[in-house]
Amino acid sequence: MGAVSRHADAVVLALNSGSSSLKYGLYAVAGSYPTLLLGDVIETTDDHGVFFDTVSIALRKANASAPTVIGHRIVHGGPHRDRHCLIDDAVLADLEAACAFAPLHGRASLALIRMAQARYPALPQVACFDTAFHAGMPDVAKALPIPRAYRADGVRRYGFHGLSCESILRQLGDDMPARLVIAHLGNGASVTAVLDGRSIDTSMGLTPSGGVVMATRTGDLDPGVLLFLLREKAMPAAALATMIDHASGMMGVSGLSSDMRRLRDAAATDADATLAIRMFQRSVCKQVAAMAASLGGIDILVLTGGIGENDAATTQAIRDGLAWLPALRITTIPSQEDEQIALHAAWLCSGSKPDHFL
């Protein structure tokens, strides 16, 4: 592994924090080509210092080149950050404010950034926003059907999984169709309509909790359900938040697991596991059909994410559920969020980002 080619523009440590794990990758970036030097997934602990200790030991054991820039995946950029950018005090202040929209993801990301700054004080740090890809959506997609006064507070549809969507477009290259739908299906799941390379609609809204039925998140839900729980069950706000994000979706319906593999294993004898799977699959098909309406048709549907890439039964169910769409091509492409982080971090530091990349 050792030294990086002298042609590399940057060596990027890409950090991708999830709800239960931290993924890192060390990439050598030359032009538009990220090369993975080293990477791993580490279970989340409350002490990010342990994470960086583990990364430092791994880099040393592999005799890997030292990073020259650090890139962070940020789930929610809030109303003031719609482009990937170098992190400074103003950016940190905006990220702090954006925690109101995604407190679970936002707080974890801020803690990781601050620890990275303490460990690597001389290195530039870059924020890569999952919301940035959707920033140019038209008003009919961005606006939510609530009193317009709330728009001033940033209450609108943001959309997520933007780095994953960007990576799909990059991999498609010249084969990208005019009307593309990307279904990122994993622990979190969303469906995005892409017209001529630009996001025009997406299933997630103000937060990453809406849209498709997910592993533990509700997806779209009649707001009357929440009012009922508040009014009739006196459910506290914190308990309601836990239910929406951690105890619902396939986990809540099945009462068994949020893991598609375990649900598949149990489906033969467990009716609730089967129901959870069927609800997930139906939800994806409904969202794809909605994106077809936004696009005026679909040329290609791309499945990506852990379930989208690996669960053949889900792929077949989606094919069957969308068989009425004429001549629909469905393909699977791996999500490359970390590679996308590496590219953006290298380009922002060098100022040489190619015009044809997002």
N, C-alpha and C positions, 0 to 999 in steps of 0.2 A: 504494500500500500504506500507507505513512505511519502516521499516528496511529490508534490503536484507538478505537472508539466508547466514549463515556463510560459506556455501559451494561455494558461488559466487567467481569467480576469479577476476572479475572487474565489476565496474559499469561504463558503457560507455554512454556518451552523443554523439549521432550520429547526425551530421549536414549534411543535404542534400540540397544544394542551387540550385534552378532552376532559370529560366529566369524571373519568375514573383512571386515566392514564396520561402519561406524557411521552410523546414520540419525538425523537430527535434524529436528524440526519446531517451528516457532514458532506457537503457537495463542492466539487470543483466546477466552476462555471466558466466556460469558454464560449463567448458569443451567446448563442441561443441554446447551448447544449449543457445541461447539468449532469455531472457524473457523480454517482453516489460513492463516497469513499468509506463510509461507516455509518451505521444507524441501528437503532433499537427502540423498543417500547418499554417504559418503566412504569410500574404501578404508582399512582399518585400517593404522595404522603403530604402531611401538612408542612413539612420542612423542605422547601425547595433547595436548600443547601445540600441536602442528601442527594437530590437529583443531579446537581452540578458536580458533586464529588464523584458520582458514578460515571458521568460523562467524561470528566477529566481522566479518570483511571482508564476508561475504555480507549480514549484517544492516545494516551501514553503507551498502553500495551500494544496497540496497533501501529505505533510509530507514525501516527497520522499527522498530516500538516496542521498547523494551528489555524483556527479560523481568522479571517480578516474582517468579517461582518456577521452579525447575528440577525436572523429574520424570525419574526413572531407571527403566528396566525392569530388574528383577533376576530372573534365571532361577530361583535357588534361595534360598528364605528360611530353610532349615534348620529344626530342630525348635522354635525359639523365636519365629519370626516368621511368623504366619499372617494378618496384616492389613497392608494398605498403611499407611505411617506416615511421619511426619517423621523425617529422619535426624539422630541425635545420636551421641554417643560410644558409648552402649550398643548402638545399632543397628549401628554399624560393627564393634563387637566380635563381635556375633552373625553378621554377614556374613563376617567373617574366619573364624570357626569353621565356617560353612556351606560354605566352599571345599572342605572334605573331601569333600562330596557332588558338587560340580560345579566342579572346579578350573579348567578352561578358561574357563568363563563367569564364575565368581566372582572370580577375580583381575583379569580385564579390567574388570569392573563396579566393583570397589573402586578401581582406578587411575583410572577415569573420574570417580568421585565425588570423590576427593581432589583431582584437578585442577580439577574444577568448583568445589569449595570454595575453592581457591586463586585462581581467576579471578573468582569472584563471591562474595566472603566475606560480603557483606551479605544475600544472598538465601537464603531457606529452600530446602532440598533435600528431595525426597520419594522414598521407595523404593516402587516398585510391583512386587509379587511375582507371578511367574507361578504360583507354588504356592498363592497365597491362595485362589483360586477353589475349590480342591479340599480345603480344610482341614476342611470338614464332612462328608467322605465317611464312610459307616458303617464299623465296624470290620472287616467282612468284606471290604471293598475296601482298607482301609488296611494291614491286617496282611499281612506276607510269611510264607511257609511255612518259616521258619527258627526255631531256638530262641528262645523269647520273651525270654530275657535280653538279646538284642541290641536290643530295643525301647527300652530305657533309653538307648541311644546314639543314638536317633533313626533307627534302621534300619527304614523302613517305606515304603509307597507314598506319594509326594507328588503326582505329577501335574504337568503343565506346560502351556504355552500357555494359561494361565488368563486373561491379558489379552485374547487373541484370543477366547476363549469368552465373556467378559464383553461384548465388543463385539458379538458375534452376538446375544446376548440383548437388548442395548440396541436394536439395529436391528430385531429382530423385534417388540419392544414388545408390544402387546396381541395380536399374532398368534402369540406363543410358545405352542407346544403343550405338553401335559402331559408327553409322552415325546419328547424331542429327543435326537438324536445329532449331534455336531459332529465332523467329520473335518478337522483342520487338516493340510493336505498341502503341505509345502514342503521345504526342505532338511532340516529336522526335521519329523517327522510324528507326530501322535497322534490318538486317537479317544476322545471323552468322552461318557458317558451323563449326561443332564440330566433330572431328574425334578422337575416343578413349579418350574423355575428354579434347582435346586441340583444340583451335581455329586454323583453317587452312585458313579461308577466311571470309570476312565480307563486307557488302555493303557500309558502310561509309568509307571515305578515309582520307585525310590529316586533314579535319575538320569535325565537326558534321553536315555539310550542304549537304553532298552528299548521294547518294543511293536512298532510297525510297522517293517518293513524301510524304511530311509531312504536318503538320497542317499549318505552315507558311513558311517552307523552301522548296526550289526548288527540293531537291534531285538531281540526276544526270541530267545534262543539257549540251547540245551541247555548247562547249566553244565559238563557233562562235556567239552565241546569245550575250554573254558578249562583244565580240569584236564589234559587230554591235552597241550595246548600247553605248560603249565607243567612237566609231568612228563617227557614224551617229547622235547620240542623245547627244553627249558630256556629258554623265552622269558622274558626279564626283564619285570618288571611294567610298566616304561615302554613297552616295545615292545608289550606286550599292550594297554595303554590306547590306544596309537596305532592299533593294528589295529581295536579295537572302535569307535572314534569317527571315524577318519579314512581308513581303508583298506578298509572293508567295505561293506555295503549294495549299492546299485546300482553304485557304483564298483568294489567288490571282485568282484562277480559278472561284470560286463561286462569288466573290465580296460581299460575305455575312458574312461568319464566318469561323473560324478555328476549331470550336467545332463540332465534329461528330454528337452529339445529335441534335444540331440546324439544321445541314444540313439534317439529316434524317427527321426532322419535316417539312422542306421546300421542300423536294424532290418531293412530289406529284405535286406541281405547279411551281417549279423553275427548269428549265432545266440546268442551270449552277451549281446549288447545286448537282443535280444528276450527272453531268459530273465530278465534283470534287470528289465525292464518288467513281465513277467508275474508275477514274484515279488512286486514292489511292489503290484501290483493285487490279487493274491490275498491278500496280507497285510492290506490295507485291508479287503477284504470280510470276512475272518475276524474282524477286530477289531470291525467294525460288528455282525456276528452275535453276538459275545460281549456287546456292549452291549445288543443286543436282549434277550438272556437276562436281563441285570441289570434292564432296564426292564419286562420282560414285554410287549415289543412296541415298535414305533417309529411315531410319527406323522409326523415329518419328519426327514430326514437333510440336514444342511447341509454342503456342501463349501466349504472356504475355504483360504487360503494360496496360494502361487505356483502350485503344480500344480493344486490344487483349483479355483482361479478361472480358470485359463487353458488347461489341457490338456483339450481336448474329448474326446480319445480315452480318457483316464483316466476321465472322467465316464461315458462310454458303457460302458466295461468294468465299472465299478462298478454301473451300472444292470443290465447283463446278469448280473453275478455275484450280484446280490441280487434278481433277478426273482421268486424263490420267496417273498419276503416280501410278504404281501398288502397291496395298496393303499399301497405305500410312496411317499411324495412326496419327491423329491430336488430340492434347490434349491441355488443358488450365491449366497453372500453374501460381500462382501469383508471380510477381516480388517482391523480398525481399532485395532490395538494402541496406536499413538501417540495417537490421539484419546482412548483410554481412559486413558492416562497423563496427558494434559492435564486430563481431567475430575477424576481423583483428586487430582492436585496442587492444582488450584484449590479443590476442596471441602475438602481437609484444611487448607488455609491460611485458608479463610474460615469453616470450621465450619458451612457451610450445605448439606451434602450431602443431596440428596433421599432420603427414606426408601425410595423404590421402585427405587433404583439400588444395585448391589452395591458 
